[in-house]
Amino acid sequence: MTASNPPAGALLREVARLYTRAQRVVADCCRTTSTQCHLLTELGRAGPLPLSELGTRVCLEKSWVSRAVDAMVERGLVTKEPNPNDARSWLVTLTADGARTVAELNRTLDEHADQLLGSLSERERAAVQNSLLLLMKALRDDTAANCCLPTGPRKEMTPCR
């Protein structure tokens, strides 16, 4: 392989690295820490979660998650209350301000993605979208990508024709 034609794995990792960095800059990570951003977006996807499960889903240690959640409670982005299903744990829930922050973040990140794809031709965009859908399917089937998530039905997306 040459530098202009890297192996697929190296290419995927480089795309993920550059895209993640660009999105952090564009979103200014919703005026929170990177850890808080990950937690907010996971709560936005999943809804209320026990503190321990929230940490497991984003692969962070309990102490990091606890400090980040406490800071978000102080900012009014989440609530942390005793879990009605398990008295030994805390349930973390987005507040209305937290939900607005997640919506703003998602909107900003989606606009950035649209801008990036907008530089491609219609045919190239369709090819990228199809490739991304195939990659998403492969990731959803990958045990490493799903090691921390509960099993259950997922919304399926199909490749473009």
KOLZALUM-255900 format. One line per 3 residues: number of its first residue (from 0); their letters; for each residue z, x, y of N, C-alpha, C, O, CB. Coordinates in nm, 2 decimals. Glycine has a CB too. Layout:
N
NUM = a = Z/X/Y/Z/X/Y/Z/X/Y/Z/X/Y/Z/X/Y ~ ...
This chain:
161
0 = mta = 0.00/0.08/-0.12/0.00/0.00/0.00/0.00/0.09/0.13/0.06/0.19/0.13/0.12/-0.09/0.00 ~ -0.07/0.04/0.23/-0.07/0.11/0.35/0.02/0.05/0.45/0.07/-0.07/0.43/-0.21/0.12/0.41 ~ 0.05/0.11/0.57/0.13/0.05/0.67/0.07/-0.08/0.72/0.14/-0.17/0.77/0.15/0.15/0.78
3 = snp = -0.06/-0.09/0.72/-0.13/-0.21/0.77/-0.13/-0.32/0.67/-0.16/-0.43/0.70/-0.27/-0.18/0.82 ~ -0.10/-0.29/0.54/-0.10/-0.39/0.44/0.03/-0.37/0.35/0.02/-0.32/0.24/-0.23/-0.38/0.35 ~ 0.15/-0.40/0.41/0.27/-0.38/0.34/0.29/-0.47/0.22/0.22/-0.58/0.21/0.39/-0.40/0.44
6 = pag = 0.37/-0.43/0.13/0.40/-0.52/0.01/0.46/-0.66/0.06/0.52/-0.66/0.17/0.50/-0.46/-0.09 ~ 0.43/-0.76/-0.01/0.47/-0.90/0.03/0.62/-0.91/0.06/0.66/-0.97/0.16/0.43/-1.00/-0.08 ~ 0.70/-0.84/-0.02/0.85/-0.85/0.00/0.89/-0.78/0.13/0.97/-0.84/0.21/0.92/-0.78/-0.11
9 = all = 0.83/-0.67/0.16/0.86/-0.60/0.29/0.81/-0.68/0.41/0.88/-0.69/0.51/0.80/-0.46/0.29 ~ 0.69/-0.74/0.39/0.64/-0.83/0.50/0.73/-0.95/0.52/0.76/-0.98/0.64/0.50/-0.87/0.46 ~ 0.77/-1.02/0.42/0.86/-1.13/0.44/0.99/-1.09/0.50/1.04/-1.16/0.60/0.89/-1.20/0.30
12 = rev = 1.05/-0.98/0.46/1.18/-0.94/0.53/1.15/-0.90/0.67/1.24/-0.93/0.76/1.23/-0.82/0.45 ~ 1.04/-0.84/0.71/1.02/-0.80/0.84/0.99/-0.93/0.93/1.04/-0.94/1.04/0.90/-0.71/0.85 ~ 0.92/-1.02/0.88/0.89/-1.15/0.95/1.03/-1.22/0.97/1.06/-1.27/1.08/0.80/-1.24/0.87
15 = arl = 1.11/-1.23/0.87/1.24/-1.29/0.88/1.33/-1.22/0.99/1.39/-1.29/1.07/1.32/-1.30/0.75 ~ 1.33/-1.09/0.99/1.41/-1.01/1.08/1.36/-1.03/1.22/1.44/-1.06/1.31/1.40/-0.86/1.05 ~ 1.23/-1.02/1.25/1.18/-1.04/1.38/1.20/-1.18/1.43/1.23/-1.21/1.55/1.03/-1.00/1.39
18 = ytr = 1.17/-1.28/1.34/1.19/-1.42/1.38/1.33/-1.45/1.42/1.36/-1.52/1.52/1.14/-1.51/1.27 ~ 1.43/-1.41/1.34/1.57/-1.43/1.36/1.61/-1.37/1.49/1.68/-1.43/1.57/1.65/-1.37/1.25 ~ 1.57/-1.25/1.52/1.60/-1.18/1.64/1.54/-1.26/1.76/1.61/-1.28/1.86/1.55/-1.03/1.64
21 = aqr = 1.42/-1.30/1.75/1.35/-1.37/1.86/1.43/-1.50/1.89/1.45/-1.54/2.00/1.21/-1.39/1.83 ~ 1.46/-1.57/1.78/1.53/-1.70/1.80/1.66/-1.69/1.86/1.71/-1.77/1.94/1.53/-1.78/1.67 ~ 1.74/-1.58/1.83/1.87/-1.56/1.89/1.85/-1.53/2.04/1.93/-1.58/2.12/1.94/-1.43/1.82
24 = vva = 1.75/-1.46/2.08/1.73/-1.43/2.22/1.69/-1.56/2.29/1.74/-1.59/2.40/1.62/-1.32/2.24 ~ 1.59/-1.63/2.23/1.54/-1.76/2.30/1.65/-1.86/2.31/1.66/-1.92/2.42/1.43/-1.81/2.21 ~ 1.73/-1.88/2.21/1.83/-1.98/2.22/1.96/-1.94/2.29/2.05/-2.02/2.32/1.87/-2.03/2.08
27 = dcc = 1.97/-1.81/2.31/2.10/-1.75/2.36/2.21/-1.81/2.27/2.33/-1.82/2.32/2.12/-1.79/2.51 ~ 2.18/-1.83/2.15/2.27/-1.88/2.05/2.37/-1.99/2.10/2.49/-1.98/2.08/2.35/-1.77/1.99 ~ 2.31/-2.09/2.17/2.38/-2.20/2.22/2.51/-2.17/2.30/2.61/-2.24/2.29/2.42/-2.30/2.11
30 = rtt = 2.50/-2.05/2.36/2.62/-2.00/2.44/2.74/-1.99/2.36/2.86/-2.02/2.41/2.64/-2.10/2.56 ~ 2.73/-1.95/2.24/2.84/-1.92/2.14/2.81/-1.79/2.07/2.71/-1.73/2.10/2.86/-2.04/2.04 ~ 2.91/-1.75/1.99/2.88/-1.63/1.91/2.78/-1.67/1.80/2.76/-1.78/1.77/3.02/-1.58/1.85
33 = stq = 2.73/-1.56/1.74/2.63/-1.58/1.63/2.70/-1.66/1.52/2.64/-1.75/1.45/2.58/-1.45/1.58 ~ 2.82/-1.63/1.49/2.90/-1.69/1.38/2.91/-1.84/1.41/2.89/-1.93/1.33/3.04/-1.63/1.36 ~ 2.95/-1.87/1.53/2.97/-2.01/1.57/2.84/-2.09/1.56/2.83/-2.20/1.52/3.02/-2.03/1.72
36 = chl = 2.73/-2.02/1.60/2.60/-2.08/1.59/2.56/-2.12/1.45/2.52/-2.23/1.42/2.49/-1.99/1.65 ~ 2.59/-2.03/1.35/2.56/-2.06/1.21/2.65/-2.18/1.17/2.60/-2.27/1.10/2.59/-1.93/1.13 ~ 2.77/-2.18/1.21/2.86/-2.29/1.17/2.82/-2.42/1.23/2.81/-2.52/1.16/3.00/-2.26/1.20
39 = lte = 2.78/-2.42/1.35/2.74/-2.55/1.42/2.61/-2.60/1.35/2.60/-2.72/1.33/2.71/-2.52/1.57 ~ 2.52/-2.51/1.33/2.39/-2.56/1.27/2.41/-2.61/1.12/2.35/-2.71/1.08/2.28/-2.46/1.27 ~ 2.50/-2.55/1.05/2.53/-2.60/0.92/2.60/-2.73/0.92/2.57/-2.82/0.84/2.62/-2.49/0.84
42 = lgr = 2.69/-2.75/1.01/2.76/-2.88/1.03/2.65/-2.99/1.07/2.66/-3.10/1.03/2.87/-2.88/1.13 ~ 2.56/-2.95/1.16/2.45/-3.04/1.20/2.36/-3.08/1.08/2.32/-3.19/1.07/2.36/-2.97/1.30 ~ 2.34/-2.99/0.98/2.26/-3.02/0.86/2.34/-3.10/0.76/2.29/-3.20/0.71/2.21/-2.89/0.80
45 = agp = 2.47/-3.07/0.74/2.54/-3.12/0.63/2.64/-3.23/0.67/2.68/-3.31/0.58/2.62/-3.01/0.56 ~ 2.68/-3.24/0.80/2.78/-3.33/0.83/2.92/-3.27/0.81/2.93/-3.15/0.79/2.77/-3.46/0.75 ~ 3.03/-3.35/0.82/3.16/-3.29/0.81/3.18/-3.21/0.68/3.13/-3.26/0.58/3.27/-3.40/0.82
48 = lpl = 3.25/-3.10/0.69/3.27/-3.02/0.57/3.41/-2.96/0.57/3.47/-2.94/0.68/3.17/-2.90/0.57 ~ 3.47/-2.95/0.45/3.59/-2.87/0.44/3.57/-2.73/0.49/3.46/-2.67/0.47/3.65/-2.87/0.30 ~ 3.67/-2.67/0.56/3.66/-2.54/0.62/3.61/-2.44/0.52/3.53/-2.36/0.55/3.80/-2.50/0.67
51 = sel = 3.67/-2.44/0.40/3.63/-2.34/0.29/3.48/-2.36/0.25/3.42/-2.26/0.23/3.72/-2.36/0.17 ~ 3.44/-2.48/0.24/3.30/-2.50/0.20/3.20/-2.46/0.31/3.10/-2.40/0.29/3.27/-2.65/0.17 ~ 3.24/-2.48/0.44/3.16/-2.44/0.55/3.14/-2.29/0.54/3.03/-2.24/0.56/3.23/-2.48/0.68
54 = gtr = 3.25/-2.22/0.52/3.24/-2.07/0.51/3.16/-2.03/0.39/3.08/-1.93/0.40/3.38/-2.01/0.49 ~ 3.17/-2.10/0.28/3.09/-2.06/0.16/2.94/-2.08/0.19/2.86/-2.00/0.15/3.13/-2.15/0.04 ~ 2.91/-2.19/0.26/2.77/-2.22/0.28/2.70/-2.12/0.37/2.58/-2.09/0.36/2.75/-2.36/0.35
57 = vcl = 2.78/-2.06/0.46/2.72/-1.96/0.55/2.75/-1.81/0.51/2.73/-1.72/0.58/2.76/-1.98/0.70 ~ 2.82/-1.80/0.39/2.85/-1.67/0.33/2.94/-1.59/0.42/2.91/-1.47/0.44/2.73/-1.60/0.29 ~ 3.04/-1.65/0.48/3.14/-1.58/0.57/3.28/-1.59/0.51/3.31/-1.69/0.45/3.13/-1.63/0.71
60 = eks = 3.36/-1.49/0.54/3.50/-1.49/0.49/3.58/-1.59/0.57/3.55/-1.63/0.68/3.56/-1.35/0.51 ~ 3.68/-1.64/0.50/3.76/-1.75/0.55/3.82/-1.72/0.69/3.82/-1.80/0.78/3.88/-1.78/0.46 ~ 3.86/-1.59/0.71/3.93/-1.55/0.84/3.82/-1.56/0.95/3.86/-1.61/1.06/3.98/-1.41/0.83
63 = wvs = 3.70/-1.52/0.93/3.60/-1.53/1.03/3.57/-1.68/1.07/3.56/-1.72/1.18/3.46/-1.46/0.99 ~ 3.56/-1.76/0.96/3.53/-1.90/0.98/3.64/-1.97/1.06/3.62/-2.05/1.15/3.50/-1.97/0.85 ~ 3.76/-1.94/1.02/3.88/-2.00/1.08/3.89/-1.97/1.23/3.91/-2.06/1.31/4.01/-1.96/1.01
66 = rav = 3.87/-1.84/1.26/3.87/-1.80/1.40/3.76/-1.87/1.48/3.78/-1.92/1.59/3.87/-1.65/1.42 ~ 3.64/-1.87/1.42/3.53/-1.93/1.49/3.55/-2.08/1.51/3.52/-2.14/1.62/3.40/-1.91/1.42 ~ 3.60/-2.15/1.41/3.62/-2.29/1.42/3.73/-2.32/1.52/3.72/-2.41/1.60/3.67/-2.35/1.28
69 = dam = 3.84/-2.24/1.52/3.94/-2.26/1.62/3.89/-2.25/1.77/3.92/-2.32/1.86/4.06/-2.16/1.60 ~ 3.80/-2.15/1.79/3.74/-2.13/1.92/3.65/-2.25/1.95/3.64/-2.29/2.07/3.65/-2.00/1.92 ~ 3.58/-2.31/1.85/3.49/-2.42/1.88/3.58/-2.55/1.90/3.53/-2.63/1.98/3.40/-2.45/1.76
72 = ver = 3.69/-2.56/1.84/3.78/-2.67/1.87/3.83/-2.66/2.02/3.83/-2.76/2.09/3.91/-2.66/1.77 ~ 3.86/-2.54/2.06/3.90/-2.52/2.20/3.79/-2.56/2.30/3.82/-2.61/2.41/3.95/-2.38/2.23 ~ 3.67/-2.54/2.26/3.56/-2.57/2.35/3.52/-2.72/2.33/3.43/-2.77/2.41/3.44/-2.48/2.32
75 = glv = 3.58/-2.79/2.24/3.54/-2.93/2.22/3.42/-2.96/2.14/3.36/-3.06/2.15/3.53/-3.00/2.35 ~ 3.37/-2.86/2.07/3.25/-2.87/1.99/3.27/-2.93/1.85/3.18/-2.99/1.79/3.18/-2.74/1.98 ~ 3.39/-2.91/1.80/3.42/-2.96/1.66/3.57/-3.01/1.66/3.65/-2.97/1.75/3.40/-2.85/1.55
78 = tke = 3.60/-3.08/1.56/3.74/-3.12/1.54/3.78/-3.06/1.40/3.69/-3.04/1.32/3.76/-3.27/1.54 ~ 3.91/-3.03/1.39/3.96/-2.97/1.26/4.08/-3.06/1.23/4.18/-3.05/1.29/3.99/-2.82/1.27 ~ 4.07/-3.14/1.12/4.17/-3.23/1.09/4.21/-3.22/0.94/4.12/-3.17/0.86/4.14/-3.38/1.12
81 = pnp = 4.32/-3.26/0.90/4.35/-3.25/0.75/4.25/-3.33/0.68/4.20/-3.44/0.72/4.49/-3.31/0.73 ~ 4.21/-3.27/0.56/4.10/-3.34/0.48/4.16/-3.45/0.40/4.26/-3.43/0.33/4.04/-3.23/0.38 ~ 4.11/-3.57/0.42/4.17/-3.69/0.35/4.15/-3.68/0.20/4.22/-3.75/0.13/4.11/-3.82/0.41
84 = nda = 4.05/-3.60/0.16/4.03/-3.59/0.01/4.10/-3.47/-0.05/4.10/-3.46/-0.18/3.88/-3.57/-0.01 ~ 4.16/-3.39/0.03/4.23/-3.27/-0.03/4.34/-3.23/0.08/4.30/-3.16/0.18/4.13/-3.16/-0.06 ~ 4.46/-3.26/0.06/4.56/-3.23/0.15/4.58/-3.08/0.18/4.65/-3.04/0.27/4.69/-3.29/0.10
87 = rsw = 4.53/-2.99/0.09/4.54/-2.85/0.11/4.43/-2.79/0.20/4.43/-2.67/0.22/4.54/-2.78/-0.03 ~ 4.34/-2.87/0.25/4.23/-2.82/0.32/4.21/-2.89/0.46/4.26/-3.00/0.48/4.10/-2.82/0.24 ~ 4.12/-2.83/0.54/4.09/-2.89/0.67/3.95/-2.94/0.66/3.86/-2.88/0.60/4.11/-2.78/0.78
90 = lvt = 3.92/-3.05/0.73/3.79/-3.10/0.75/3.73/-3.07/0.89/3.80/-3.10/0.99/3.78/-3.25/0.72 ~ 3.62/-3.01/0.90/3.56/-2.97/1.03/3.44/-3.07/1.05/3.36/-3.09/0.97/3.51/-2.82/1.02 ~ 3.44/-3.13/1.17/3.34/-3.23/1.21/3.29/-3.20/1.35/3.37/-3.16/1.44/3.41/-3.37/1.21
93 = lta = 3.16/-3.21/1.37/3.11/-3.20/1.51/3.16/-3.31/1.60/3.17/-3.43/1.55/2.95/-3.20/1.50 ~ 3.19/-3.28/1.72/3.22/-3.38/1.82/3.09/-3.42/1.88/2.98/-3.37/1.85/3.32/-3.32/1.93 ~ 3.09/-3.51/1.97/2.97/-3.55/2.05/2.91/-3.44/2.12/2.79/-3.42/2.12/3.00/-3.67/2.14
96 = dga = 2.99/-3.35/2.18/2.95/-3.23/2.25/2.89/-3.13/2.16/2.78/-3.07/2.18/3.06/-3.17/2.33 ~ 2.95/-3.12/2.04/2.89/-3.03/1.94/2.76/-3.08/1.89/2.67/-3.00/1.87/2.99/-3.02/1.82 ~ 2.75/-3.21/1.87/2.62/-3.27/1.82/2.51/-3.24/1.93/2.39/-3.21/1.89/2.63/-3.42/1.79
99 = rtv = 2.55/-3.26/2.05/2.45/-3.23/2.16/2.41/-3.09/2.17/2.29/-3.05/2.19/2.51/-3.28/2.30 ~ 2.51/-3.00/2.14/2.48/-2.85/2.14/2.38/-2.82/2.03/2.29/-2.75/2.05/2.61/-2.77/2.13 ~ 2.41/-2.88/1.91/2.32/-2.86/1.79/2.18/-2.91/1.82/2.08/-2.85/1.79/2.38/-2.92/1.67
102 = ael = 2.17/-3.03/1.88/2.04/-3.09/1.91/1.97/-3.00/2.02/1.85/-2.98/2.00/2.06/-3.23/1.97 ~ 2.04/-2.95/2.12/1.98/-2.87/2.22/1.93/-2.74/2.15/1.82/-2.69/2.18/2.08/-2.83/2.33 ~ 2.01/-2.68/2.06/1.97/-2.56/1.99/1.84/-2.58/1.91/1.75/-2.51/1.91/2.08/-2.51/1.91
105 = nrt = 1.85/-2.69/1.83/1.73/-2.72/1.75/1.60/-2.74/1.83/1.50/-2.70/1.79/1.76/-2.85/1.66 ~ 1.62/-2.81/1.94/1.50/-2.84/2.03/1.45/-2.71/2.08/1.33/-2.68/2.08/1.54/-2.93/2.15 ~ 1.54/-2.62/2.13/1.49/-2.49/2.19/1.43/-2.41/2.08/1.32/-2.34/2.11/1.62/-2.42/2.24
108 = lde = 1.48/-2.40/1.96/1.43/-2.32/1.85/1.29/-2.38/1.81/1.20/-2.30/1.78/1.53/-2.31/1.74 ~ 1.28/-2.51/1.80/1.16/-2.57/1.76/1.05/-2.54/1.86/0.93/-2.52/1.82/1.18/-2.72/1.74 ~ 1.08/-2.55/1.99/0.99/-2.52/2.09/0.94/-2.38/2.09/0.82/-2.35/2.10/1.05/-2.55/2.23
111 = had = 1.03/-2.29/2.06/0.99/-2.15/2.04/0.90/-2.13/1.92/0.79/-2.06/1.93/1.12/-2.06/2.02 ~ 0.93/-2.19/1.81/0.84/-2.19/1.69/0.70/-2.24/1.72/0.60/-2.19/1.69/0.90/-2.26/1.57 ~ 0.70/-2.36/1.79/0.57/-2.42/1.83/0.49/-2.33/1.92/0.37/-2.32/1.91/0.59/-2.55/1.90
114 = qll = 0.56/-2.26/2.01/0.49/-2.16/2.10/0.43/-2.05/2.02/0.32/-2.01/2.04/0.59/-2.11/2.21 ~ 0.51/-1.99/1.93/0.45/-1.89/1.84/0.33/-1.93/1.76/0.23/-1.87/1.76/0.56/-1.84/1.74 ~ 0.34/-2.05/1.70/0.23/-2.10/1.62/0.11/-2.14/1.71/0.00/-2.14/1.67/0.28/-2.22/1.54
117 = gsl = 0.14/-2.18/1.84/0.04/-2.22/1.93/-0.06/-2.11/1.96/-0.17/-2.13/2.01/0.10/-2.27/2.06 ~ -0.02/-1.98/1.94/-0.11/-1.87/1.96/-0.22/-1.86/1.85/-0.31/-1.77/1.86/-0.04/-1.74/1.98 ~ -0.20/-1.93/1.74/-0.29/-1.93/1.63/-0.40/-2.04/1.64/-0.38/-2.14/1.71/-0.22/-1.94/1.50
120 = ser = -0.51/-2.02/1.57/-0.61/-2.12/1.56/-0.56/-2.24/1.48/-0.46/-2.22/1.41/-0.75/-2.06/1.51 ~ -0.62/-2.35/1.49/-0.58/-2.47/1.41/-0.58/-2.43/1.26/-0.49/-2.47/1.18/-0.67/-2.59/1.44 ~ -0.69/-2.36/1.22/-0.70/-2.32/1.07/-0.59/-2.23/1.03/-0.53/-2.24/0.93/-0.84/-2.26/1.05
123 = era = -0.56/-2.13/1.12/-0.45/-2.04/1.09/-0.31/-2.11/1.09/-0.23/-2.08/1.00/-0.45/-1.93/1.20 ~ -0.29/-2.20/1.18/-0.16/-2.28/1.18/-0.15/-2.36/1.05/-0.04/-2.36/0.99/-0.16/-2.38/1.30 ~ -0.26/-2.42/1.00/-0.25/-2.50/0.88/-0.22/-2.40/0.76/-0.15/-2.44/0.67/-0.39/-2.57/0.85
126 = avq = -0.28/-2.28/0.76/-0.26/-2.19/0.65/-0.11/-2.14/0.66/-0.05/-2.13/0.55/-0.35/-2.07/0.66 ~ -0.06/-2.11/0.77/0.08/-2.07/0.79/0.17/-2.18/0.74/0.27/-2.16/0.67/0.11/-2.03/0.93 ~ 0.15/-2.30/0.79/0.23/-2.42/0.75/0.23/-2.43/0.60/0.33/-2.46/0.54/0.19/-2.55/0.82
129 = nsl = 0.11/-2.43/0.54/0.10/-2.44/0.39/0.18/-2.33/0.32/0.25/-2.36/0.23/-0.04/-2.44/0.35 ~ 0.17/-2.21/0.37/0.24/-2.10/0.31/0.39/-2.11/0.33/0.47/-2.08/0.23/0.19/-1.96/0.38 ~ 0.43/-2.16/0.44/0.58/-2.18/0.46/0.63/-2.29/0.37/0.74/-2.28/0.32/0.60/-2.22/0.61
132 = lll = 0.56/-2.39/0.35/0.60/-2.50/0.26/0.61/-2.45/0.12/0.71/-2.48/0.05/0.50/-2.62/0.26 ~ 0.52/-2.36/0.08/0.52/-2.30/-0.06/0.64/-2.21/-0.07/0.71/-2.21/-0.17/0.39/-2.23/-0.09 ~ 0.67/-2.13/0.04/0.78/-2.04/0.04/0.91/-2.12/0.04/1.01/-2.08/-0.03/0.78/-1.95/0.16
135 = mka = 0.92/-2.23/0.11/1.04/-2.31/0.11/1.07/-2.37/-0.03/1.18/-2.37/-0.07/1.03/-2.43/0.21 ~ 0.96/-2.41/-0.10/0.98/-2.46/-0.23/1.04/-2.35/-0.32/1.13/-2.38/-0.40/0.85/-2.52/-0.29 ~ 0.98/-2.23/-0.31/1.03/-2.12/-0.39/1.17/-2.09/-0.36/1.25/-2.06/-0.45/0.94/-2.00/-0.37
138 = lrd = 1.21/-2.09/-0.23/1.35/-2.07/-0.20/1.44/-2.18/-0.25/1.55/-2.15/-0.29/1.36/-2.05/-0.05 ~ 1.40/-2.30/-0.24/1.48/-2.41/-0.29/1.50/-2.40/-0.44/1.60/-2.45/-0.49/1.42/-2.54/-0.25 ~ 1.41/-2.34/-0.51/1.42/-2.32/-0.66/1.50/-2.19/-0.69/1.53/-2.17/-0.81/1.28/-2.32/-0.72
141 = dta = 1.52/-2.11/-0.59/1.58/-1.98/-0.62/1.74/-1.99/-0.62/1.80/-2.04/-0.53/1.54/-1.88/-0.51 ~ 1.80/-1.94/-0.73/1.94/-1.95/-0.74/2.01/-1.87/-0.64/2.12/-1.91/-0.59/1.98/-1.90/-0.88 ~ 1.96/-1.75/-0.60/2.03/-1.67/-0.49/2.03/-1.74/-0.36/2.13/-1.73/-0.29/1.96/-1.54/-0.48
144 = anc = 1.93/-1.81/-0.33/1.92/-1.89/-0.20/2.01/-2.01/-0.20/2.04/-2.06/-0.09/1.77/-1.93/-0.17 ~ 2.05/-2.06/-0.31/2.12/-2.18/-0.32/2.26/-2.16/-0.39/2.32/-2.26/-0.43/2.04/-2.28/-0.40 ~ 2.30/-2.04/-0.40/2.43/-2.01/-0.47/2.55/-2.08/-0.41/2.65/-2.11/-0.48/2.45/-1.86/-0.47
147 = clp = 2.54/-2.11/-0.28/2.66/-2.16/-0.21/2.65/-2.31/-0.17/2.74/-2.36/-0.10/2.69/-2.08/-0.08 ~ 2.54/-2.37/-0.21/2.52/-2.51/-0.17/2.54/-2.60/-0.29/2.52/-2.57/-0.40/2.37/-2.53/-0.13 ~ 2.59/-2.72/-0.26/2.62/-2.82/-0.36/2.48/-2.87/-0.41/2.38/-2.87/-0.34/2.70/-2.94/-0.31
150 = tgp = 2.48/-2.91/-0.54/2.36/-2.96/-0.60/2.34/-3.11/-0.55/2.44/-3.17/-0.52/2.36/-2.95/-0.75 ~ 2.22/-3.15/-0.56/2.19/-3.29/-0.52/2.05/-3.30/-0.47/1.98/-3.20/-0.46/2.28/-3.34/-0.41 ~ 2.00/-3.43/-0.44/1.87/-3.45/-0.40/1.84/-3.39/-0.27/1.93/-3.38/-0.18/1.83/-3.59/-0.40
153 = rke = 1.72/-3.34/-0.25/1.68/-3.28/-0.12/1.55/-3.35/-0.08/1.47/-3.39/-0.16/1.65/-3.13/-0.13 ~ 1.53/-3.35/0.05/1.41/-3.41/0.11/1.30/-3.31/0.07/1.30/-3.19/0.11/1.42/-3.43/0.26 ~ 1.19/-3.36/0.01/1.08/-3.27/-0.03/0.97/-3.27/0.08/0.95/-3.38/0.14/1.02/-3.31/-0.17
156 = mtp = 0.91/-3.16/0.10/0.80/-3.15/0.18/0.68/-3.10/0.10/0.70/-3.02/0.01/0.83/-3.05/0.31 ~ 0.56/-3.15/0.13/0.45/-3.11/0.05/0.35/-3.03/0.13/0.34/-3.04/0.26/0.38/-3.23/0.00 ~ 0.28/-2.93/0.07/0.19/-2.85/0.14/0.07/-2.93/0.20/0.04/-3.04/0.15/0.13/-2.74/0.05
159 = cr = 0.02/-2.88/0.31/-0.10/-2.94/0.37/-0.22/-2.93/0.28/-0.23/-2.83/0.20/-0.13/-2.88/0.51 ~ -0.31/-3.02/0.29/-0.43/-3.01/0.21/-0.55/-2.96/0.30/-0.66/-2.95/0.25/-0.47/-3.15/0.15
